[in-house]
Amino acid sequence: MNNSLLWLRAESKAFEERTLMTPAVTRKLLKAGFEVVVERSVARIFDDQEYQDVGCRLVPEGSWQAAPAHAIILGLKELDPIVGPFTRRHVHFAHVYKHQNGWQDTLNAFARGKGTLYDLEYLVDDEGRRVAAFGYWAGFVGAATAVLAWVGQQQGRQPSLPALQAWPDKTALVEEVRKQLALVAKSADLKTSSSGQHDNAAAPETSASGLPTALVIGALGRCGRGACELLQACNVPLTRWDQAETAAGGPFEAVLEHELLVNCVFVNSPNPPFTTTEQLQSSQRRLSVIADVSCDPTGEFNPLPVYQDCTTMDDPVARLMPAGPDTPALDLVAIDHLPSLLPRESSEDFSTQMLPHLLGLNKPEEGVWARAEAVFTRYRDLASGK
């Protein structure tokens, strides 16, 4: 089969501005002999003209459904199975291999169309390590949203976090978080100086610095490193956990002792939960914000089984528990495409990571693509009852 036609589709997920292929990476694919077709998109962070300038042919949004049969359709986020059956080869994050909601519908749509899915989450090297990920950016933005939600709580706002829009770059995001923390510190100083004591009894007790304390679980991975970098840049007191600290199995009392919990763990096997709804009802709870960066509420291995639905860019916070006499309100941020809040930098990073493997798409029967197809075949057959 001719494997030289790459078709970059427009994203259909709301608020998704990222792309799998930047114009710079696309130029290199063209030089390598691929034909690249790009769907027009008003949402994509890179202008259509940038792709045309490097030599791509532009086509209307959504026209991948009429692309030549040999085209390899490239995207980032999942496709709704209602637009199936899928008759071609597709590259994107499908979120189906951990039995998430609708996983069988999606895989059956591929089975009916005799299409193939190369799931970006399952592109791995010979040792089973992922070859490309947005994890760093997810962690970075996830930690930022946790802090900003905590700020909103201190300011008495509900919801504690308003609708979100992309930041120009990571520097702007750090500056915004620092600014908001400074406003809380200033407000606290004014209250103390005027009354002699803090008058927000429902607010969580903060560290000696007046900042919230944060627990990052999965701190040594890509996602965790991003979360830790944001928190360090904003001087937020930080506790780092990874496999050694979670090996004994939860629920963990330390979760209750920090104001912020940032979960960055990718779990693909059964494990005791990090916390439970019952534990969070403790009168000893100081925790007031959970940022579940891994964001897998319907997966069977979810380590935070305290919620059922993701939050969104336009409604980013869900209140899990109201404030009590001795405990703060508990808010959740669980957005499944956080890196889209830094769309340019995260796209440039991911696209660069992907370039060596995109160049190998002329031989999808080899390497990372063959391994991804094997995973797809196994789960497709499982979904259809074979």
KEKE-3310 file (N, C-alpha, C; in steps of 0.2 Angstrom, whole numbers, plus 5000, padded with zeros to 4 digits):
npx = (5004:5002:5011:5013:5005:5000:4988:4983:4971:4958:4955:4942:4938:4932:4940:4952:4968:4980:4992:4997:5007:5018:5021:5035:5039:5032:5037:5049:5045:5039:5051:5056:5049:5036:5019:5009:4994:4983:4970:4960:4959:4952:4954:4967:4983:4993:4993:4984:4990:5004:5006:5003:5013:5025:5023:5012:4996:4980:4965:4947:4940:4937:4937:4944:4936:4933:4945:4958:4959:4971:4977:4985:4977:4980:4979:4975:4966:4953:4941:4923:4914:4902:4905:4910:4908:4926:4937:4950:4968:4972:4979:4980:4976:4966:4960:4954:4959:4959:4947:4938:4924:4913:4922:4921:4912:4920:4930:4923:4918:4930:4932:4921:4923:4935:4947:4962:4969:4982:4987:4992:4996:5001:5013:5028:5045:5057:5059:5047:5044:5036:5037:5034:5026:5014:5016:5024:5020:5006:5007:5013:5004:4993:4997:4997:4983:4978:4984:4978:4965:4965:4968:4957:4948:4952:4949:4935:4928:4916:4912:4928:4938:4938:4931:4943:4956:4969:4986:4999:5012:5023:5030:5021:5011:5017:5019:5006:5001:5010:5007:4993:4995:5002:4992:4983:4992:4994:4981:4978:4988:4982:4970:4975:4982:4972:4963:4970:4969:4967:4952:4945:4938:4935:4945:4959:4973:4988:5005:5020:5024:5013:5008:5000:5003:5009:5006:5014:5011:5019:5030:5043:5041:5038:5026:5025:5037:5035:5024:5031:5040:5033:5027:5038:5043:5034:5036:5029:5028:5033:5030:5037:5032:5034:5036:5042:5036:5023:5022:5017:5004:4988:4973:4981:4987:4994:4989:4978:4984:4990:4987:4985:4983:4992:4989:4999:5001:5002:4992:4991:4987:4979:4978:4979:4968:4973:4967:4950:4932:4927:4938:4941:4931:4936:4938:4950:4955:4965:4966:4961:4961:4961:4970:4968:4979:4981:4968:4957:4943:4934:4941:4946:4957:4958:4966:4961:4946:4935:4927:4917:4916:4925:4931:4930:4936:4928:4921:4929:4931:4925:4915:4918:4916:4907:4912:4916:4913:4926:4934:4940:4932:4931:4938:4939:4950:4949:4954:4955:4964:4974:4987:4983:4981:4993:4996:5005:5019:5018:5014:5025:5035:5030:5028:5041:5046:5039:5044:5055:5048:5036:5043:5045:5033:5031:5034:5024:5023:5033:5043:5038:5025:5021:5020:5010:4999:4998:4993:4981:4974:4973:4964:4953:4948:4945:4934:4925:4921:4929)
npy = (4994:5011:5023:5036:5047:5059:5065:5079:5081:5093:5097:5092:5093:5103:5118:5114:5118:5113:5104:5089:5090:5103:5117:5118:5105:5098:5103:5096:5083:5084:5087:5074:5067:5064:5067:5080:5084:5096:5100:5115:5126:5135:5135:5129:5133:5136:5146:5143:5148:5146:5133:5131:5139:5131:5122:5113:5106:5113:5109:5108:5109:5093:5085:5074:5062:5060:5057:5049:5031:5026:5036:5042:5046:5060:5066:5073:5072:5061:5054:5055:5040:5040:5046:5037:5022:5018:5019:5020:5022:5028:5040:5045:5051:5040:5035:5022:5010:5007:5003:5014:5025:5021:5014:5002:5005:5014:5006:4996:5003:5005:4992:4989:4997:4992:4999:5005:5009:5019:5022:5036:5036:5024:5022:5015:5011:4998:4994:4996:5010:5025:5035:5048:5062:5072:5075:5083:5096:5095:5092:5104:5114:5108:5109:5123:5126:5121:5129:5141:5138:5136:5149:5156:5150:5156:5169:5168:5165:5156:5147:5142:5143:5152:5151:5145:5151:5149:5152:5164:5159:5149:5157:5168:5161:5157:5170:5174:5166:5168:5182:5181:5173:5183:5192:5186:5184:5198:5202:5193:5199:5211:5208:5203:5213:5222:5216:5208:5194:5180:5180:5170:5156:5144:5142:5133:5129:5137:5135:5141:5151:5157:5152:5139:5121:5108:5092:5081:5067:5055:5061:5060:5057:5063:5071:5074:5080:5092:5098:5100:5109:5120:5123:5125:5137:5146:5146:5137:5127:5110:5093:5078:5063:5047:5031:5024:5030:5027:5013:5005:5006:5014:5020:5036:5045:5057:5064:5071:5080:5090:5106:5106:5093:5085:5074:5064:5052:5039:5025:5008:4996:4986:4995:5000:5014:5031:5040:5041:5044:5042:5044:5057:5064:5066:5074:5079:5084:5094:5096:5105:5107:5096:5092:5082:5077:5066:5061:5050:5046:5036:5025:5008:5007:5019:5029:5038:5037:5046:5054:5056:5062:5071:5088:5104:5116:5127:5125:5123:5118:5106:5105:5095:5093:5103:5117:5113:5114:5113:5110:5114:5119:5107:5106:5100:5099:5092:5091:5084:5088:5097:5102:5110:5123:5129:5130:5132:5130:5117:5110:5111:5105:5092:5088:5088:5078:5068:5068:5059:5047:5049:5050:5037:5032:5028:5015:5007:4994:4992:4994:5007:5009:4996:4990:4997:4994:4981:4981:4988:4978:4968:4974:4978:4965:4961:4970:4966:4954:4943)
npz = (5000:4996:5006:5007:5009:5020:5030:5038:5050:5055:5072:5081:5094:5107:5111:5108:5103:5099:5089:5080:5070:5067:5057:5054:5057:5047:5035:5035:5033:5021:5013:5015:5006:5008:5004:5010:5016:5023:5033:5034:5048:5060:5073:5076:5083:5074:5059:5044:5033:5036:5034:5021:5016:5017:5008:5008:5003:5005:5012:5015:5031:5040:5029:5028:5028:5015:5010:5000:5000:5004:5012:5027:5042:5052:5068:5085:5096:5101:5090:5088:5088:5081:5069:5062:5051:5053:5040:5036:5040:5056:5066:5082:5099:5107:5119:5124:5128:5141:5145:5145:5145:5132:5124:5118:5107:5100:5095:5089:5078:5071:5068:5060:5049:5044:5047:5054:5070:5076:5091:5099:5112:5114:5107:5107:5112:5109:5122:5128:5132:5131:5116:5113:5121:5129:5142:5151:5149:5152:5166:5170:5167:5174:5188:5189:5187:5199:5209:5205:5207:5221:5225:5221:5230:5242:5239:5240:5229:5219:5205:5210:5200:5185:5168:5156:5146:5133:5137:5132:5133:5143:5152:5153:5160:5172:5177:5179:5189:5200:5202:5206:5218:5225:5227:5236:5247:5250:5253:5264:5273:5275:5282:5293:5299:5302:5310:5319:5317:5306:5297:5290:5293:5286:5277:5271:5282:5279:5274:5283:5275:5270:5259:5249:5253:5243:5236:5225:5216:5207:5204:5197:5184:5167:5167:5181:5183:5176:5183:5196:5192:5189:5202:5209:5203:5207:5220:5229:5243:5242:5241:5235:5228:5222:5214:5225:5236:5235:5235:5245:5245:5245:5254:5257:5271:5270:5259:5264:5272:5264:5255:5242:5229:5216:5204:5194:5189:5178:5177:5173:5178:5191:5207:5224:5229:5229:5237:5245:5244:5256:5265:5262:5269:5281:5297:5298:5286:5276:5263:5249:5235:5221:5208:5195:5184:5176:5174:5172:5174:5171:5169:5173:5182:5189:5200:5208:5213:5216:5208:5194:5181:5169:5170:5161:5149:5149:5160:5172:5185:5198:5212:5225:5238:5251:5261:5278:5296:5301:5290:5274:5258:5245:5229:5212:5198:5183:5168:5152:5142:5145:5141:5130:5134:5134:5119:5108:5113:5118:5107:5098:5105:5106:5093:5088:5095:5089:5076:5071:5071:5063:5051:5049:5045:5032:5032:5040:5045:5053:5068:5080:5075:5071:5083:5090:5081:5084:5098:5095:5087:5096:5106:5098:5094:5107:5110:5101:5105:5101)
capx = (5000:5006:5011:5016:5000:4999:4982:4982:4964:4957:4953:4935:4936:4931:4945:4959:4972:4986:4992:5002:5012:5019:5023:5042:5040:5029:5042:5054:5041:5039:5058:5058:5046:5029:5014:5005:4988:4982:4964:4960:4957:4952:4956:4974:4987:4997:4989:4984:4995:5010:5007:5004:5020:5030:5021:5006:4990:4975:4958:4942:4939:4932:4937:4947:4931:4933:4952:4960:4959:4978:4979:4985:4974:4984:4976:4977:4961:4948:4935:4917:4912:4896:4907:4913:4914:4933:4940:4957:4973:4971:4984:4978:4974:4959:4957:4950:4962:4958:4940:4935:4917:4913:4928:4919:4909:4925:4934:4919:4918:4936:4931:4916:4926:4941:4952:4967:4971:4989:4986:4998:4998:5004:5019:5033:5051:5058:5058:5040:5044:5033:5042:5032:5021:5013:5016:5027:5015:5000:5009:5015:4997:4989:4999:4995:4976:4977:4986:4974:4959:4966:4968:4950:4944:4954:4945:4928:4924:4913:4917:4935:4942:4933:4933:4950:4959:4976:4991:5004:5018:5024:5032:5015:5007:5020:5018:4999:5001:5014:5003:4987:4997:5004:4986:4981:4996:4992:4974:4979:4991:4978:4966:4979:4984:4966:4959:4974:4969:4964:4945:4943:4939:4934:4950:4964:4979:4993:5012:5022:5025:5007:5007:4998:5007:5007:5009:5014:5012:5022:5035:5049:5039:5037:5021:5027:5042:5032:5021:5035:5044:5028:5026:5045:5044:5030:5039:5025:5031:5032:5032:5037:5031:5034:5034:5044:5032:5016:5022:5014:4997:4984:4974:4987:4985:4997:4984:4974:4989:4992:4981:4985:4986:4992:4991:5003:5003:4999:4991:4988:4986:4976:4982:4974:4967:4977:4962:4943:4928:4926:4944:4941:4926:4939:4938:4958:4957:4967:4966:4956:4961:4964:4971:4970:4981:4980:4962:4955:4938:4930:4946:4946:4963:4958:4968:4957:4939:4931:4923:4914:4916:4930:4929:4931:4940:4923:4918:4935:4931:4919:4915:4917:4913:4907:4916:4913:4915:4934:4937:4939:4928:4936:4937:4943:4951:4951:4953:4959:4968:4977:4992:4980:4982:5000:4996:5011:5025:5017:5014:5031:5038:5027:5029:5048:5047:5036:5046:5058:5043:5032:5047:5044:5026:5032:5035:5020:5023:5039:5044:5033:5019:5019:5018:5004:4994:4997:4989:4975:4971:4971:4958:4948:4945:4941:4928:4920:4920:4933)
capy = (5000:5018:5025:5042:5053:5061:5070:5082:5084:5098:5094:5093:5093:5110:5122:5111:5122:5110:5100:5084:5092:5110:5119:5116:5097:5097:5105:5091:5077:5085:5086:5067:5063:5063:5072:5082:5088:5099:5103:5121:5126:5142:5134:5127:5138:5139:5148:5139:5150:5144:5126:5132:5142:5126:5117:5109:5107:5115:5107:5110:5105:5088:5082:5067:5057:5058:5056:5043:5026:5025:5041:5041:5052:5062:5070:5072:5070:5056:5055:5052:5034:5042:5048:5031:5017:5021:5014:5022:5022:5034:5041:5050:5048:5037:5034:5017:5004:5005:5002:5020:5025:5021:5011:4997:5009:5017:5000:4993:5008:5003:4985:4989:5000:4988:5003:5004:5014:5019:5026:5040:5034:5017:5022:5013:5009:4991:4993:4998:5017:5030:5039:5055:5063:5079:5075:5089:5102:5093:5093:5111:5118:5106:5112:5130:5127:5119:5135:5146:5137:5138:5157:5158:5149:5161:5175:5167:5164:5150:5142:5145:5144:5154:5148:5145:5152:5148:5158:5164:5154:5147:5163:5172:5157:5158:5177:5175:5162:5172:5188:5179:5172:5189:5196:5182:5186:5205:5202:5190:5203:5217:5206:5201:5219:5226:5212:5204:5187:5178:5179:5165:5150:5139:5142:5128:5132:5137:5135:5147:5156:5160:5148:5132:5116:5104:5085:5079:5060:5054:5067:5058:5056:5069:5075:5076:5085:5098:5100:5102:5115:5126:5124:5128:5143:5150:5145:5134:5122:5105:5086:5074:5056:5043:5024:5022:5032:5024:5006:5001:5006:5019:5028:5039:5051:5063:5067:5075:5085:5095:5109:5104:5087:5085:5067:5064:5045:5034:5018:5003:4990:4987:4997:5003:5021:5036:5042:5039:5049:5041:5047:5064:5066:5066:5081:5081:5086:5101:5096:5109:5106:5090:5092:5075:5078:5059:5062:5044:5044:5030:5019:5003:5008:5025:5029:5044:5035:5051:5058:5052:5065:5076:5095:5106:5122:5132:5124:5119:5115:5103:5105:5088:5093:5109:5118:5111:5118:5112:5108:5118:5116:5103:5107:5096:5101:5086:5092:5079:5091:5103:5106:5115:5129:5131:5126:5133:5127:5110:5107:5111:5100:5085:5087:5087:5071:5063:5068:5053:5041:5051:5049:5030:5030:5025:5008:5006:4987:4991:4998:5009:5008:4989:4988:5001:4991:4975:4983:4989:4972:4964:4977:4978:4959:4960:4973:4963:4947:4937)
capz = (5000:4996:5013:5007:5009:5027:5030:5045:5050:5060:5078:5083:5102:5109:5115:5106:5098:5098:5083:5079:5066:5066:5050:5054:5056:5041:5030:5035:5030:5013:5010:5015:5001:5009:5002:5016:5015:5029:5033:5036:5055:5064:5080:5077:5085:5068:5054:5038:5028:5038:5031:5013:5014:5017:5003:5009:5000:5010:5010:5020:5038:5040:5022:5029:5027:5008:5008:4997:5005:5007:5016:5034:5045:5058:5073:5092:5100:5099:5085:5090:5084:5077:5062:5059:5053:5051:5035:5035:5045:5060:5072:5087:5106:5107:5126:5123:5130:5148:5145:5146:5142:5124:5121:5113:5102:5095:5092:5084:5072:5067:5065:5054:5043:5043:5048:5059:5075:5079:5097:5101:5119:5114:5103:5112:5109:5111:5130:5131:5134:5126:5112:5113:5126:5131:5150:5155:5148:5156:5173:5171:5167:5179:5194:5189:5188:5206:5213:5204:5210:5228:5225:5220:5236:5247:5238:5241:5223:5217:5206:5212:5194:5179:5161:5155:5139:5132:5139:5126:5134:5150:5156:5155:5165:5178:5180:5181:5195:5205:5203:5210:5225:5229:5229:5242:5252:5252:5257:5271:5278:5277:5287:5300:5302:5304:5315:5323:5316:5300:5298:5285:5296:5282:5273:5274:5285:5274:5276:5286:5270:5268:5252:5250:5252:5237:5235:5218:5215:5201:5203:5193:5177:5163:5170:5187:5182:5174:5189:5201:5190:5190:5209:5212:5200:5211:5227:5233:5246:5238:5243:5229:5228:5216:5215:5232:5242:5234:5234:5251:5243:5248:5254:5260:5275:5267:5254:5268:5275:5260:5253:5235:5227:5209:5202:5188:5188:5173:5180:5169:5182:5198:5213:5229:5227:5233:5242:5243:5246:5263:5268:5261:5273:5288:5300:5298:5280:5274:5256:5246:5228:5218:5200:5192:5178:5173:5172:5169:5179:5169:5168:5178:5186:5191:5207:5212:5212:5219:5204:5188:5175:5168:5169:5154:5149:5150:5167:5174:5192:5201:5219:5227:5245:5253:5267:5285:5302:5302:5284:5268:5252:5241:5222:5208:5191:5179:5161:5149:5137:5148:5137:5125:5137:5131:5113:5104:5115:5119:5100:5095:5109:5104:5086:5087:5098:5085:5069:5069:5070:5057:5045:5048:5042:5025:5034:5046:5047:5057:5074:5085:5072:5071:5090:5091:5078:5088:5103:5093:5085:5102:5109:5094:5095:5113:5110:5097:5108:5098)
cpx = (5004:5005:5013:5012:4998:4993:4981:4975:4964:4954:4946:4933:4937:4937:4952:4962:4978:4986:4997:5008:5012:5021:5031:5043:5037:5033:5047:5051:5041:5046:5059:5054:5038:5025:5010:5000:4985:4975:4964:4957:4957:4954:4964:4978:4992:4992:4989:4989:5002:5011:5007:5010:5025:5029:5016:5000:4984:4968:4953:4942:4935:4933:4941:4942:4931:4940:4953:4961:4966:4981:4980:4983:4977:4980:4979:4972:4956:4943:4929:4915:4906:4898:4910:4907:4921:4936:4947:4962:4973:4977:4981:4977:4967:4956:4952:4953:4962:4951:4936:4928:4917:4918:4926:4916:4914:4929:4930:4918:4924:4935:4926:4919:4933:4947:4957:4968:4978:4988:4992:5001:5002:5010:5025:5039:5052:5058:5052:5040:5041:5038:5040:5026:5020:5014:5018:5023:5009:5001:5010:5008:4993:4990:4997:4988:4975:4978:4980:4967:4959:4965:4960:4946:4946:4951:4938:4924:4922:4909:4924:4939:4937:4935:4940:4951:4966:4980:4996:5009:5018:5026:5026:5011:5010:5019:5011:4999:5004:5010:4997:4989:4999:4997:4983:4985:4995:4986:4974:4983:4987:4973:4969:4980:4978:4963:4963:4974:4966:4956:4941:4943:4939:4940:4955:4970:4984:5000:5014:5023:5019:5005:5004:5003:5005:5010:5008:5015:5013:5027:5041:5047:5039:5032:5022:5032:5040:5028:5025:5039:5039:5028:5033:5045:5040:5031:5033:5028:5028:5034:5031:5036:5031:5033:5036:5039:5025:5016:5018:5006:4993:4978:4979:4985:4988:4993:4980:4978:4991:4986:4980:4987:4986:4994:4993:5004:4998:4998:4988:4987:4983:4980:4977:4974:4972:4973:4955:4939:4927:4932:4943:4936:4929:4939:4946:4960:4959:4966:4960:4955:4964:4964:4973:4972:4981:4973:4959:4949:4934:4935:4945:4951:4963:4961:4965:4949:4934:4927:4922:4915:4922:4927:4931:4934:4935:4920:4924:4935:4924:4920:4913:4914:4913:4911:4912:4915:4923:4937:4935:4934:4934:4934:4942:4944:4953:4950:4958:4963:4971:4983:4990:4980:4988:5001:5002:5017:5024:5016:5021:5035:5036:5029:5036:5049:5045:5040:5050:5053:5038:5036:5046:5037:5026:5032:5031:5020:5029:5039:5038:5026:5016:5017:5012:4998:4993:4992:4982:4971:4969:4964:4952:4944:4942:4935:4923:4918:4924:4937)
cpy = (5006:5021:5033:5048:5053:5066:5072:5085:5089:5095:5096:5094:5101:5112:5118:5115:5119:5106:5095:5086:5100:5111:5117:5109:5095:5098:5099:5084:5078:5084:5078:5063:5062:5068:5073:5086:5090:5102:5110:5121:5133:5141:5132:5133:5141:5140:5143:5141:5148:5137:5127:5135:5137:5121:5112:5111:5108:5112:5109:5106:5099:5083:5075:5061:5055:5058:5050:5037:5024:5030:5039:5047:5054:5067:5070:5069:5065:5058:5051:5046:5035:5044:5042:5028:5020:5016:5015:5020:5028:5034:5047:5047:5046:5036:5028:5010:5002:5005:5008:5020:5025:5017:5006:5000:5011:5011:4996:4997:5006:4996:4985:4992:4997:4993:5001:5010:5014:5024:5029:5038:5028:5016:5021:5010:5001:4989:4995:5005:5021:5034:5046:5056:5070:5080:5081:5095:5101:5094:5100:5115:5115:5109:5119:5131:5125:5125:5140:5145:5138:5145:5159:5156:5154:5168:5174:5166:5157:5151:5146:5146:5146:5150:5149:5147:5151:5154:5158:5160:5153:5152:5167:5168:5158:5165:5177:5171:5166:5178:5186:5177:5178:5193:5193:5184:5193:5205:5199:5195:5209:5215:5205:5208:5223:5222:5208:5196:5186:5177:5174:5158:5144:5138:5137:5132:5131:5136:5141:5153:5159:5156:5141:5127:5111:5097:5083:5071:5059:5059:5066:5057:5063:5073:5078:5081:5092:5102:5103:5108:5121:5128:5128:5135:5148:5149:5142:5128:5115:5098:5082:5067:5053:5035:5021:5024:5029:5016:5002:5001:5011:5016:5030:5045:5057:5067:5072:5081:5091:5099:5107:5097:5087:5078:5067:5057:5042:5027:5014:4996:4991:4990:5000:5011:5025:5039:5040:5044:5048:5045:5054:5067:5067:5073:5084:5084:5093:5102:5100:5109:5100:5092:5085:5076:5072:5058:5056:5042:5038:5024:5014:5004:5014:5026:5035:5042:5040:5055:5054:5055:5070:5083:5097:5113:5128:5131:5120:5116:5112:5103:5098:5088:5101:5110:5116:5115:5118:5111:5113:5115:5112:5103:5102:5099:5094:5087:5088:5082:5097:5106:5111:5122:5133:5128:5126:5129:5119:5106:5106:5106:5093:5083:5085:5080:5066:5063:5062:5047:5043:5049:5041:5028:5027:5017:5006:4999:4986:4995:5000:5008:5001:4987:4991:4997:4984:4976:4984:4983:4968:4967:4977:4971:4958:4964:4970:4956:4941:4934)
cpz = (5000:5003:5013:5008:5017:5026:5037:5046:5055:5066:5079:5090:5103:5113:5113:5101:5096:5091:5083:5075:5065:5059:5049:5053:5049:5035:5029:5032:5023:5010:5010:5010:5002:5006:5008:5014:5022:5029:5036:5044:5058:5071:5081:5078:5079:5063:5048:5033:5030:5034:5023:5011:5014:5012:5003:5005:5006:5008:5016:5026:5037:5033:5022:5027:5020:5006:5004:5002:5008:5011:5024:5038:5051:5062:5080:5096:5097:5094:5088:5086:5080:5070:5059:5054:5050:5046:5033:5041:5049:5065:5076:5094:5106:5114:5126:5127:5137:5150:5148:5143:5135:5121:5116:5107:5097:5092:5087:5078:5068:5064:5059:5048:5040:5043:5053:5064:5077:5085:5099:5108:5120:5109:5107:5109:5111:5118:5133:5133:5129:5122:5112:5118:5127:5139:5153:5155:5152:5164:5175:5172:5173:5186:5194:5190:5196:5210:5212:5207:5218:5229:5225:5227:5241:5246:5238:5235:5222:5211:5207:5206:5188:5173:5159:5147:5139:5134:5133:5127:5141:5154:5158:5160:5172:5181:5182:5188:5201:5207:5208:5217:5229:5231:5235:5248:5255:5256:5264:5276:5280:5282:5293:5303:5305:5310:5320:5322:5309:5301:5293:5288:5292:5277:5276:5277:5280:5278:5280:5281:5268:5261:5254:5250:5247:5238:5228:5218:5208:5199:5198:5186:5173:5166:5176:5187:5180:5180:5194:5198:5190:5197:5212:5209:5204:5219:5232:5236:5243:5241:5236:5231:5222:5218:5223:5237:5241:5234:5240:5249:5248:5251:5258:5265:5273:5262:5258:5271:5271:5257:5245:5233:5219:5207:5195:5186:5183:5176:5175:5172:5188:5203:5218:5227:5232:5239:5240:5246:5254:5267:5268:5266:5280:5290:5300:5291:5279:5267:5253:5238:5225:5210:5198:5185:5173:5170:5168:5174:5178:5168:5174:5183:5189:5199:5211:5211:5216:5215:5198:5181:5175:5168:5163:5155:5151:5157:5170:5181:5194:5208:5222:5234:5247:5259:5273:5290:5303:5296:5278:5263:5248:5233:5218:5201:5188:5172:5157:5143:5139:5144:5131:5128:5136:5124:5109:5106:5116:5112:5097:5099:5106:5097:5084:5090:5093:5078:5067:5067:5064:5051:5044:5046:5035:5026:5040:5049:5052:5063:5078:5082:5072:5078:5092:5087:5081:5094:5101:5091:5091:5105:5105:5094:5101:5113:5106:5099:5105:5103)
residu = (MET:ASN:ASN:SER:LEU:LEU:TRP:LEU:ARG:ALA:GLU:SER:LYS:ALA:PHE:GLU:GLU:ARG:THR:LEU:MET:THR:PRO:ALA:VAL:THR:ARG:LYS:LEU:LEU:LYS:ALA:GLY:PHE:GLU:VAL:VAL:VAL:GLU:ARG:SER:VAL:ALA:ARG:ILE:PHE:ASP:ASP:GLN:GLU:TYR:GLN:ASP:VAL:GLY:CYS:ARG:LEU:VAL:PRO:GLU:GLY:SER:TRP:GLN:ALA:ALA:PRO:ALA:HIS:ALA:ILE:ILE:LEU:GLY:LEU:LYS:GLU:LEU:ASP:PRO:ILE:VAL:GLY:PRO:PHE:THR:ARG:ARG:HIS:VAL:HIS:PHE:ALA:HIS:VAL:TYR:LYS:HIS:GLN:ASN:GLY:TRP:GLN:ASP:THR:LEU:ASN:ALA:PHE:ALA:ARG:GLY:LYS:GLY:THR:LEU:TYR:ASP:LEU:GLU:TYR:LEU:VAL:ASP:ASP:GLU:GLY:ARG:ARG:VAL:ALA:ALA:PHE:GLY:TYR:TRP:ALA:GLY:PHE:VAL:GLY:ALA:ALA:THR:ALA:VAL:LEU:ALA:TRP:VAL:GLY:GLN:GLN:GLN:GLY:ARG:GLN:PRO:SER:LEU:PRO:ALA:LEU:GLN:ALA:TRP:PRO:ASP:LYS:THR:ALA:LEU:VAL:GLU:GLU:VAL:ARG:LYS:GLN:LEU:ALA:LEU:VAL:ALA:LYS:SER:ALA:ASP:LEU:LYS:THR:SER:SER:SER:GLY:GLN:HIS:ASP:ASN:ALA:ALA:ALA:PRO:GLU:THR:SER:ALA:SER:GLY:LEU:PRO:THR:ALA:LEU:VAL:ILE:GLY:ALA:LEU:GLY:ARG:CYS:GLY:ARG:GLY:ALA:CYS:GLU:LEU:LEU:GLN:ALA:CYS:ASN:VAL:PRO:LEU:THR:ARG:TRP:ASP:GLN:ALA:GLU:THR:ALA:ALA:GLY:GLY:PRO:PHE:GLU:ALA:VAL:LEU:GLU:HIS:GLU:LEU:LEU:VAL:ASN:CYS:VAL:PHE:VAL:ASN:SER:PRO:ASN:PRO:PRO:PHE:THR:THR:THR:GLU:GLN:LEU:GLN:SER:SER:GLN:ARG:ARG:LEU:SER:VAL:ILE:ALA:ASP:VAL:SER:CYS:ASP:PRO:THR:GLY:GLU:PHE:ASN:PRO:LEU:PRO:VAL:TYR:GLN:ASP:CYS:THR:THR:MET:ASP:ASP:PRO:VAL:ALA:ARG:LEU:MET:PRO:ALA:GLY:PRO:ASP:THR:PRO:ALA:LEU:ASP:LEU:VAL:ALA:ILE:ASP:HIS:LEU:PRO:SER:LEU:LEU:PRO:ARG:GLU:SER:SER:GLU:ASP:PHE:SER:THR:GLN:MET:LEU:PRO:HIS:LEU:LEU:GLY:LEU:ASN:LYS:PRO:GLU:GLU:GLY:VAL:TRP:ALA:ARG:ALA:GLU:ALA:VAL:PHE:THR:ARG:TYR:ARG:ASP:LEU:ALA:SER:GLY:LYS)
# end
